[in-house]
Amino acid sequence: MSLPADTVLDRLAEVIRSRRDADPETSYVARLFARGDDAMLKKVGEEATEFVLAVKGGARTSMVYEAADVWFHMLVALGAHDVSPREVLAELARREGLSGLEEFASRPARP
């Protein structure tokens, strides 16, 4: 699947990359990077929980807002490991057209 060269996710990932070594006193992203994986993953979990609560509450604007927060914090965590949004999108494209059950069954067994 060919993706446009300039997507919102690409631009956001670039901003995240550019803030990686910024001053943690002036950049939220730099602060997350400075605190390490545990802090980044804690934020992903917190934002995911807020998203779940927004969906349960049924307010569309809250769902969108919280989904954006989850995606943002996931991009920060992925960026810490040099994983690009394009890699995730390529995986979603690979799964396109597959039955969810079929795709799940094709995964290697977890230890």
GUTORKE-551189 format. One record per residue: residue number from 1; residue in three letters; x, y, z of N, C-alpha, C, O in turn. Coordinates in steps of 0.2 Angstrom, whole numbers. Layout:
[NUM 'Ala' [X Y Z] [X Y Z] [X Y Z] [X Y Z]] ...
! end
This chain:
[1 'Met' [4 -6 0] [0 0 0] [4 6 0] [9 7 4]] [2 'Ser' [3 11 -4] [7 17 -5] [3 22 -1] [-3 23 -2]] [3 'Leu' [7 26 4] [4 31 8] [6 38 6] [12 38 3]] [4 'Pro' [2 43 6] [4 50 5] [11 51 9] [11 49 15]] [5 'Ala' [15 55 6] [21 57 9] [20 61 15] [25 62 20]] [6 'Asp' [15 65 15] [14 70 20] [8 69 24] [3 73 22]] [7 'Thr' [7 65 29] [1 64 32] [2 67 39] [7 69 41]] [8 'Val' [-4 68 42] [-4 71 49] [0 67 54] [4 69 58]] [9 'Leu' [0 60 53] [4 56 58] [11 57 56] [15 57 61]] [10 'Asp' [13 57 50] [20 58 48] [23 65 51] [28 65 54]] [11 'Arg' [19 70 50] [21 77 53] [21 77 60] [26 79 63]] [12 'Leu' [16 73 64] [17 73 71] [23 69 73] [26 71 78]] [13 'Ala' [24 63 70] [30 59 72] [36 63 71] [41 63 75]] [14 'Glu' [37 68 66] [43 72 65] [43 77 70] [49 78 73]] [15 'Val' [38 80 73] [38 85 78] [40 81 84] [45 84 88]] [16 'Ile' [38 75 86] [40 71 91] [47 70 91] [51 70 96]] [17 'Arg' [50 68 85] [57 66 84] [61 73 86] [66 72 89]] [18 'Ser' [59 78 83] [62 84 84] [63 87 92] [67 91 93]] [19 'Arg' [58 84 96] [58 86 103] [61 81 107] [62 82 113]] [20 'Arg' [64 76 104] [67 71 108] [72 73 113] [73 71 118]] [21 'Asp' [76 77 110] [82 80 114] [81 87 116] [86 90 118]] [22 'Ala' [75 89 116] [74 96 118] [74 96 126] [75 91 129]] [23 'Asp' [73 102 129] [74 103 136] [67 101 139] [62 103 138]] [24 'Pro' [68 96 144] [62 93 147] [58 99 151] [52 98 153]] [25 'Glu' [61 104 153] [58 110 156] [53 114 152] [49 117 154]] [26 'Thr' [54 113 145] [50 117 140] [46 113 135] [43 116 131]] [27 'Ser' [48 107 135] [44 102 131] [41 96 134] [45 92 137]] [28 'Tyr' [35 95 133] [31 90 136] [34 83 133] [35 78 137]] [29 'Val' [35 83 127] [38 77 124] [45 75 126] [46 69 128]] [30 'Ala' [49 80 127] [55 79 129] [55 77 137] [59 72 138]] [31 'Arg' [50 79 140] [50 77 147] [48 69 147] [50 65 151]] [32 'Leu' [43 67 143] [41 60 143] [47 56 141] [49 51 144]] [33 'Phe' [51 58 136] [57 54 133] [62 54 139] [65 49 140]] [34 'Ala' [63 59 143] [68 60 148] [66 55 154] [70 52 157]] [35 'Arg' [60 54 155] [57 50 160] [57 42 158] [57 38 163]] [36 'Gly' [58 41 152] [59 34 150] [52 30 148] [47 33 149]] [37 'Asp' [53 24 146] [48 20 144] [42 19 149] [36 20 147]] [38 'Asp' [44 18 155] [38 17 160] [34 23 160] [28 22 161]] [39 'Ala' [36 29 160] [32 35 160] [28 36 154] [22 38 154]] [40 'Met' [31 34 148] [27 35 142] [22 30 142] [16 31 140]] [41 'Leu' [23 24 144] [18 18 144] [13 20 149] [7 18 148]] [42 'Lys' [15 23 155] [9 24 160] [5 29 157] [-2 29 158]] [43 'Lys' [7 34 153] [3 39 150] [-2 36 144] [-8 38 144]] [44 'Val' [1 31 141] [-3 27 136] [-9 24 139] [-15 24 137]] [45 'Gly' [-7 21 145] [-12 17 149] [-18 22 152] [-24 21 151]] [46 'Glu' [-15 28 154] [-20 33 157] [-25 35 152] [-31 36 153]] [47 'Glu' [-22 37 146] [-26 40 140] [-30 34 138] [-36 36 136]] [48 'Ala' [-28 28 137] [-33 23 135] [-39 22 140] [-44 21 138]] [49 'Thr' [-37 23 146] [-43 22 151] [-48 28 150] [-54 27 150]] [50 'Glu' [-45 34 149] [-49 40 148] [-53 39 142] [-59 41 141]] [51 'Phe' [-50 36 137] [-54 34 130] [-60 29 132] [-65 30 129]] [52 'Val' [-58 24 135] [-64 19 137] [-69 23 141] [-75 21 139]] [53 'Leu' [-68 27 146] [-73 30 149] [-77 35 145] [-83 36 146]] [54 'Ala' [-74 38 140] [-77 43 135] [-82 39 131] [-88 41 130]] [55 'Val' [-80 33 129] [-84 29 125] [-90 26 129] [-96 27 127]] [56 'Lys' [-89 24 135] [-94 22 139] [-99 28 141] [-105 27 141]] [57 'Gly' [-96 34 141] [-101 40 142] [-105 42 136] [-110 45 137]] [58 'Gly' [-102 40 131] [-106 41 124] [-106 48 121] [-109 49 116]] [59 'Ala' [-101 52 124] [-101 59 121] [-96 59 115] [-90 58 116]] [60 'Arg' [-98 60 109] [-94 60 103] [-88 64 104] [-82 62 102]] [61 'Thr' [-88 70 106] [-83 75 106] [-77 72 111] [-71 73 110]] [62 'Ser' [-80 69 117] [-75 67 121] [-71 60 119] [-65 60 120]] [63 'Met' [-75 56 115] [-72 51 112] [-66 53 107] [-61 50 107]] [64 'Val' [-68 58 103] [-63 60 98] [-57 63 102] [-51 61 100]] [65 'Tyr' [-58 67 106] [-53 70 110] [-48 65 114] [-42 66 113]] [66 'Glu' [-51 60 117] [-47 55 121] [-44 51 116] [-38 48 117]] [67 'Ala' [-47 49 110] [-44 45 105] [-37 48 102] [-32 45 102]] [68 'Ala' [-38 55 101] [-32 59 99] [-26 59 105] [-20 58 103]] [69 'Asp' [-28 59 111] [-23 58 116] [-20 52 116] [-14 51 117]] [70 'Val' [-24 46 115] [-21 39 115] [-16 39 109] [-10 37 110]] [71 'Trp' [-18 41 103] [-14 41 97] [-7 45 98] [-2 42 97]] [72 'Phe' [-8 51 101] [-2 55 102] [3 51 107] [9 51 105]] [73 'His' [0 49 112] [5 46 117] [8 39 114] [14 37 116]] [74 'Met' [4 36 110] [7 30 107] [12 32 102] [17 28 102]] [75 'Leu' [11 37 98] [17 39 94] [23 41 98] [28 40 95]] [76 'Val' [22 44 104] [28 46 108] [32 39 110] [38 39 109]] [77 'Ala' [28 34 112] [31 28 114] [34 24 108] [40 22 109]] [78 'Leu' [31 24 102] [34 21 96] [40 25 94] [45 22 92]] [79 'Gly' [40 32 94] [45 36 92] [51 34 97] [57 35 94]] [80 'Ala' [50 33 103] [56 31 107] [60 25 105] [65 24 107]] [81 'His' [56 21 101] [59 15 98] [60 15 91] [61 10 88]] [82 'Asp' [60 21 88] [61 22 81] [56 18 77] [58 16 71]] [83 'Val' [50 17 79] [45 14 75] [40 20 72] [38 24 76]] [84 'Ser' [40 20 66] [36 25 62] [29 24 62] [27 18 62]] [85 'Pro' [25 29 61] [17 28 60] [16 24 53] [12 20 53]] [86 'Arg' [21 25 48] [20 21 42] [21 13 43] [17 9 40]] [87 'Glu' [25 11 48] [26 4 49] [19 1 52] [17 -4 50]] [88 'Val' [16 5 57] [9 3 59] [4 3 54] [0 -2 54]] [89 'Leu' [4 8 50] [-1 8 44] [0 3 39] [-5 0 37]] [90 'Ala' [6 1 38] [8 -5 34] [5 -11 37] [3 -15 33]] [91 'Glu' [6 -12 43] [3 -18 46] [-5 -18 46] [-7 -23 44]] [92 'Leu' [-8 -13 47] [-15 -12 46] [-17 -14 39] [-22 -17 37]] [93 'Ala' [-13 -11 34] [-14 -13 27] [-14 -20 25] [-17 -23 21]] [94 'Arg' [-9 -23 28] [-8 -30 27] [-14 -34 30] [-15 -39 27]] [95 'Arg' [-17 -32 35] [-22 -35 38] [-29 -34 34] [-34 -38 35]] [96 'Glu' [-29 -29 30] [-35 -27 27] [-38 -32 22] [-34 -36 19]] [97 'Gly' [-44 -34 23] [-47 -39 19] [-47 -46 22] [-50 -51 20]] [98 'Leu' [-43 -46 28] [-43 -53 31] [-48 -53 37] [-50 -48 40]] [99 'Ser' [-51 -59 38] [-56 -60 43] [-52 -58 50] [-46 -61 50]] [100 'Gly' [-54 -55 54] [-51 -54 61] [-49 -61 64] [-44 -61 67]] [101 'Leu' [-54 -65 64] [-52 -72 67] [-47 -76 63] [-43 -79 66]] [102 'Glu' [-47 -75 56] [-41 -78 52] [-35 -75 54] [-30 -78 55]] [103 'Glu' [-34 -68 54] [-28 -65 56] [-26 -67 63] [-20 -68 64]] [104 'Phe' [-30 -67 68] [-28 -69 74] [-25 -76 74] [-20 -77 78]] [105 'Ala' [-29 -80 71] [-26 -87 71] [-20 -88 67] [-16 -93 69]] [106 'Ser' [-18 -84 63] [-11 -84 59] [-5 -82 64] [0 -83 62]] [107 'Arg' [-7 -79 69] [-1 -76 73] [2 -82 77] [-1 -87 78]] [108 'Pro' [9 -81 78] [12 -86 82] [10 -87 89] [8 -82 92]] [109 'Ala' [10 -93 91] [8 -94 98] [12 -90 103] [19 -89 102]] [110 'Arg' [10 -87 108] [13 -83 113] [16 -88 118] [12 -93 120]] [111 'Pro' [22 -87 121] [25 -91 126] [21 -90 133] [23 -94 138]] 
! end
